[in-house]
Amino acid sequence: MKNGVYSLLKARFLVNEDAVKNWRFIVFIILLGIIMIANTQRFEQKVFKIVALTNQAKELRSEFVDRRSELMKLKMESTVSDKMIEKEIFPSTVPPVKIKVKIEKEKGFFEKLWQ
């Protein structure tokens, strides 16, 4: 046990005759670690991008609500009449009249024939 710990601390497994197998395994573990670190980095970048896009969507949604409320305010009859009074266009005192258009039905061929 004592001899095994000393050989491990002195890294004799890296200089023995069969050290090539150990070096391959160490390089493999290092490559797996690098791949894992890169994968984690990409994941975190995507999370940050998602958070930024979510914040941007919230801002755009709030701006949309503000613009819609402004539009509703501008479409109100009182606002429109105030704007028209500034331009010296006053509301009508006579109520509007509905115009009805009568469409004459065209006579068919037989109706024209028997007239």
N, C-alpha and C positions, 0 to 999 in steps of 0.2 A: 504494500500500500504506500509506504513511505517512498520507495524507489519509483513507483508510478507517478506520484505527485511531483517529485523532483524532475523526472524526465519530461513531464508535461510542462512544467515551468521553464525548463531549459529548451523546450521546443525541439527535442530530439526527433520527434515524429516528422519534422520537416526536412531533416538531413539524412535519414536512413536510406537504405537501398530501395524500399518501396514508397518513397516520399512522393513519387509522381502521382500516385492515386490520391494522396492527401492534398497535394497542390491542386489537382483537378477539382476535387470536392470544394476546396476553399474558394477557388475562382468561381465555381458554380454558385456557391452561397453569396459571394460578393455581387455577381450579376443579378441574382434574384433580389437582393437588397436594393440595387440600383433601380431595377424595374419597379419594385414596390414603391420606392420613393418618388419616381417619376409619375406613377399612376396616382398616388396620393396628391401630388402637386396639380395634376390635370383636374382631378376631382374638385379640389379647393378652388381652382380658377373658375370652374363651371358654377360652383355654388356662389362665388362672388358675383359672377355675371348674372345669375338668376336673381340675386338680391337687388342688384342695380336695376335690372329690367322691371322687377316688381315695384320698386320705388318710382320708377319713371311712369309706369302704368297708373299708379295711384295719383301722381301729379297730373297726368293727362286727364284722368277721370274727374278730378276735382276742378280742373280748368274747364272741362266740358260742362259740368254742372253750373259753374259760374256763368259761362257764356249762355247757357240755356235760360237761366233765370233772367239775365240781362235782356235776352230776346223776348221773353214773355212780358217783361216790363215795357219794352218798346212797342210791343203789339197791342198793349192795352188801349182802349178807346180814349181814355183821358190823356194819355201821353201823345197820341196821334193828334187829337184836337188841339192840344197846347202847341205842338209843332206847327200846325196849320195856321193858328192864330198869329204866330210870329211871322208867317209869310203872308198874312192878311187874307187868308182863305178861311171863311167862316162856315159853320155848319148850316145846312139847309133848314129852313123853317117849314118847308112843305115836305110831307112824308113821301117817300118814293112810291111810284105806281108800277104795278106789275104789268108788263106788256104781254099780251097773248097773241100769238101768231096762228092764224088758221091756215092750215095747209089743205088746199083743194085736192081731193083725190082724183087722180087721173083716170079718165074713163078707159075702159078696156076696148078692145077691137070690136066686140059685138055690141057694146053700148053705143059706140060711135056709129056703127052701122045702122042701128034701128032708130036713130034720131031723126 
